[in-house]
Amino acid sequence: MDCEFWLSDPEAAYAEWQRAEATGADRRAFAERSIVQHRSMFARFYRYLGSRGITLMDFGTDHIDGFFADLDRDCEPGTSTRLRYLKLMDRLSRHLSLLGLRTDNPAAALLPSEHWPDDEPMPVFLWPDEDARLQDVCRTATFESFKELRNRAIVALLLATGITAAELSALSVDDLDTAGSRVTVYVKKHGPRIARRVPVDGFAIEIVREYAKARAALPASDGLLFMATAGGKPMKPATLGQCVRSALRVAGAAAADESPRLLRNTYGRRHLLEGKTNEQMSNLMGLSSHRTATRLRETIFPAGCDGRSARRG
């Protein structure tokens, strides 16, 4: 492949390399699904470097460490995500070195300290009775202020769509469609997650519509759907976590990780229980692989065994 291609359009060069030349440890070409996932991972790493003025030709171990610190805000601890990225960076660095575009491989020094997790933690989620109570909290609440309505609408939308905290924070007013009988939200592509339009589960439709009307009455109606301040600042991750914890207390529910991830996993598990396939659930959640769906399905126990004695971490 022409070196100039890597210099002029790295994402296109990476995509071409994946399809034409790249192979895994067994020297076999990657499957189509793996290629899609690798391209999304590469795009995220490349954007991180670009935002700091670093190129693919000169990133080092310090930049990799910084990228992982940024990544940790979106990924569950104890999974194989870090190792997967390191393997991608290792393959990339070796390829660029063969082309004469790099002289070192910073990922190689970090790989020996990483290993595949022997036992990935069970994803945290709410049991169906807790989920039902939280849904009721979203349905029956009355609000004395716009802030109270906003905070509960945030919880309702997270629980009713399975979107991530970052995706919710990036939603614009126009991304929410409440005009028809089927309320939906359009989620833009974010990192490895694909763009998609997600229907809002029925229990949240009333509060989402109520919030949309209240939000439309505020200035800058073409701005963010959820704002932290009247000036239009986006919601902070800590504030979203506070919204979730407050609603859980009202619902009498608790979990080891009371973050938006809890509601995302609960959404996914609920839809598996309702009969969705792994592929359908992954598409709803914007996932390029079925790994999350598989892990959530493993938490579904046979009839008569609710599995509450199992570890939820």
C-alpha positions in Angstrom: 0.0 0.0 0.0 1.2 3.5 -0.9 2.8 5.3 2.2 1.2 8.5 1.0 -2.2 7.0 1.5 -1.5 6.6 5.2 -0.3 10.2 5.5 -3.2 11.7 3.6 -6.2 9.6 4.7 -5.3 7.2 7.6 -8.8 6.0 8.2 -9.3 5.0 4.6 -5.8 3.5 4.5 -6.6 1.4 7.6 -9.9 0.2 6.1 -8.1 -0.9 2.9 -5.3 -2.6 4.8 -7.9 -4.5 6.9 -9.6 -5.8 3.9 -6.6 -6.5 1.7 -3.8 -7.6 3.9 -4.4 -7.7 7.7 -4.5 -11.0 9.5 -4.9 -12.2 13.0 -2.5 -14.3 15.1 -3.4 -17.5 13.2 -2.5 -15.7 9.9 -6.2 -15.9 8.8 -8.0 -12.9 7.4 -10.4 -11.2 9.8 -14.1 -11.8 9.6 -16.3 -9.0 8.4 -17.7 -8.3 11.8 -14.2 -8.1 13.2 -13.2 -5.7 10.5 -16.1 -3.4 11.3 -15.1 -3.4 15.0 -11.4 -2.8 14.3 -12.2 0.1 12.0 -14.4 1.7 14.8 -11.6 1.1 17.3 -9.0 2.6 15.1 -11.2 5.6 14.4 -11.5 6.3 18.1 -7.8 6.0 18.7 -7.0 8.2 15.7 -9.4 10.9 16.8 -7.9 10.9 20.3 -4.4 11.4 18.8 -5.6 14.1 16.4 -7.3 16.0 19.2 -3.9 16.3 20.9 -1.9 17.1 17.8 -0.2 13.6 17.6 0.1 11.5 14.4 0.1 7.8 13.9 3.8 8.1 13.1 4.9 9.6 16.4 2.6 8.3 19.2 4.3 6.7 22.2 3.5 4.8 25.4 2.5 7.9 27.2 -0.1 8.6 24.5 -1.4 5.1 24.8 -1.8 5.5 28.5 -3.6 8.7 28.0 -6.0 7.1 25.5 -6.8 4.3 28.0 -7.5 6.8 30.7 -10.0 8.4 28.4 -11.4 5.1 27.4 -12.0 3.9 30.9 -14.9 6.5 31.2 -16.9 4.5 28.7 -15.9 0.9 29.3 -16.6 -1.6 32.0 -13.6 -2.5 34.2 -12.2 -6.0 34.1 -13.0 -6.7 30.5 -10.7 -7.4 27.5 -11.2 -4.0 25.9 -7.7 -2.7 26.8 -6.0 -5.8 25.5 -8.0 -5.7 22.2 -6.8 -2.1 21.7 -3.2 -3.0 22.5 -3.3 -5.8 19.9 -4.7 -3.4 17.3 -2.0 -0.8 18.1 0.7 -3.6 18.0 -0.4 -4.8 14.5 -0.7 -1.2 13.3 2.7 -0.2 14.6 4.4 -3.2 13.0 2.7 -2.5 9.7 3.7 1.1 9.7 7.3 0.1 10.6 7.4 -2.2 7.6 6.3 0.7 5.4 9.1 2.8 6.9 6.7 5.2 8.5 7.7 4.3 12.1 10.8 3.2 13.8 9.3 1.7 17.0 6.3 -0.2 18.3 5.2 1.4 21.7 2.4 -1.2 22.1 4.9 -4.1 22.2 6.3 -2.9 25.5 2.8 -2.9 27.1 1.5 -6.2 25.8 3.4 -8.5 28.2 1.6 -7.0 31.2 -1.9 -7.6 29.7 -3.8 -10.9 29.6 -7.2 -12.1 28.7 -9.5 -12.0 31.8 -10.1 -15.4 33.2 -13.5 -14.5 34.4 -15.1 -11.3 33.2 -17.3 -9.8 35.9 -21.0 -10.4 35.5 -22.6 -7.2 34.1 -24.5 -5.2 36.6 -28.3 -4.9 36.1 -31.6 -4.5 37.9 -33.7 -7.5 38.4 -37.2 -7.4 36.7 -39.0 -6.4 39.9 -36.5 -3.6 40.5 -36.8 -2.6 36.8 -40.6 -2.5 37.1 -40.4 -0.2 40.2 -38.0 2.2 38.5 -40.3 2.3 35.5 -43.2 3.2 37.8 -41.1 6.0 39.3 -40.7 7.4 35.7 -44.4 7.0 35.0 -46.0 8.5 38.1 -43.8 11.3 39.2 -44.9 14.9 39.5 -42.4 17.8 39.4 -42.1 21.2 41.0 -39.3 22.4 38.8 -37.9 22.0 35.3 -34.7 20.6 36.9 -36.7 17.8 38.6 -38.4 17.0 35.3 -35.1 17.0 33.4 -33.4 14.7 35.9 -36.2 12.1 35.9 -36.6 12.3 32.1 -32.9 11.5 31.8 -33.4 8.3 33.9 -36.5 7.4 31.9 -34.7 7.8 28.5 -31.6 5.9 29.7 -33.8 3.0 30.9 -36.1 3.1 27.9 -33.6 3.2 25.1 -30.3 1.7 26.4 -28.2 4.6 25.1 -25.0 5.4 26.9 -24.3 8.4 29.1 -22.1 10.0 26.4 -24.8 9.4 23.7 -27.5 11.0 25.9 -25.3 14.0 26.6 -24.8 14.6 22.9 -28.5 14.4 21.9 -29.9 17.5 20.3 -33.5 18.6 20.5 -34.1 17.5 16.9 -32.8 13.9 17.7 -36.0 13.3 19.8 -39.1 12.6 17.7 -42.3 12.8 19.8 -44.7 13.7 16.9 -46.0 10.2 16.1 -47.4 7.4 18.2 -44.0 5.8 18.2 -41.6 8.1 20.0 -38.0 7.5 18.9 -34.6 9.0 19.5 -31.8 9.2 16.9 -28.4 8.4 18.3 -25.4 9.6 16.3 -22.4 7.4 15.8 -20.1 7.6 18.9 -16.8 5.8 19.0 -17.3 2.1 18.2 -21.1 2.4 18.5 -23.1 2.7 15.3 -25.7 5.4 14.5 -29.3 4.2 15.0 -32.9 5.3 15.7 -34.2 3.7 18.9 -37.9 3.4 19.8 -38.6 4.7 23.4 -40.1 1.9 25.5 -43.8 2.6 26.4 -43.4 3.4 30.1 -41.2 6.4 29.3 -43.3 8.0 26.5 -45.4 10.3 28.7 -42.5 11.8 30.6 -40.4 12.1 27.5 -43.1 14.0 25.8 -43.7 16.2 28.8 -40.0 17.0 29.0 -39.8 17.7 25.2 -42.6 20.3 25.6 -40.8 22.0 28.6 -37.5 22.0 26.8 -39.0 23.5 23.6 -40.2 26.5 25.7 -36.6 27.3 26.7 -34.2 29.5 24.6 -31.9 27.8 22.1 -34.5 25.2 21.2 -32.1 23.8 18.5 -29.4 23.1 21.1 -28.8 20.1 23.4 -31.8 18.1 24.5 -30.4 18.0 28.1 -28.5 21.0 29.4 -26.7 21.4 32.7 -27.2 25.2 32.7 -29.4 27.8 31.0 -26.3 28.7 29.0 -26.4 25.4 27.2 -23.5 23.5 28.9 -23.8 19.7 28.4 -24.5 17.4 31.3 -21.5 16.1 33.3 -21.1 12.4 33.9 -21.2 12.9 37.6 -24.6 14.7 37.3 -26.0 11.9 35.3 -24.9 9.4 37.9 -26.6 11.5 40.6 -29.9 11.4 38.6 -29.7 7.6 38.4 -28.9 7.2 42.1 -31.7 9.5 43.2 -34.3 7.6 41.1 -33.1 4.3 42.4 -33.6 5.5 46.0 -37.2 6.4 45.2 -37.7 3.0 43.6 -36.2 1.2 46.5 -33.5 -0.4 44.3 -29.8 -0.7 44.6 -26.8 -2.1 42.7 -23.0 -2.3 42.9 -22.6 0.2 40.1 -25.4 2.8 40.2 -24.3 4.6 37.0 -26.0 5.0 33.6 -24.4 1.7 32.6 -26.7 -0.1 35.1 -29.8 1.2 33.1 -28.2 0.3 29.8 -27.6 -3.3 30.9 -31.1 -3.5 32.4 -32.6 -2.3 29.1 -30.6 -4.9 27.1 -31.5 -7.8 29.5 -35.2 -6.8 29.5 -35.3 -7.0 25.8 -33.6 -10.4 25.8 -36.2 -11.6 28.3 -38.9 -10.3 26.0 -37.6 -12.5 23.2 -35.1 -10.4 21.3 -32.2 -12.2 19.6 -28.6 -11.3 20.4 -28.4 -9.5 17.0 -31.6 -7.5 17.5 -30.5 -6.4 21.0 -27.0 -5.5 19.8 -28.5 -3.4 16.9 -30.7 -1.5 19.4 -27.7 -0.8 21.6 -25.4 0.2 18.7 -23.0 -2.6 19.2 -20.8 -4.1 16.4 -20.5 -7.5 18.1 -22.8 -9.7 20.2 -20.4 -9.9 23.2 -22.5 -7.7 25.5 -25.7 -9.6 24.5 -24.0 -12.9 25.2 -22.8 -11.8 28.6 -26.3 -10.5 29.5 -28.0 -13.6 28.3 -25.7 -15.7 30.6 -27.4 -13.9 33.5 -30.8 -15.2 32.6 -31.6 -18.3 34.7 -34.1 -21.1 34.2 -37.6 -20.7 35.4 -37.9 -21.1 39.1 -34.3 -19.9 39.7 -33.9 -16.1 39.9 -30.1 -16.3 40.4 -30.0 -13.5 43.0 -27.3 -15.3 44.9 -25.0 -14.9 41.8 -22.4 -12.2 41.9 -23.4 -8.9 40.2 -20.3 -6.8 39.8 
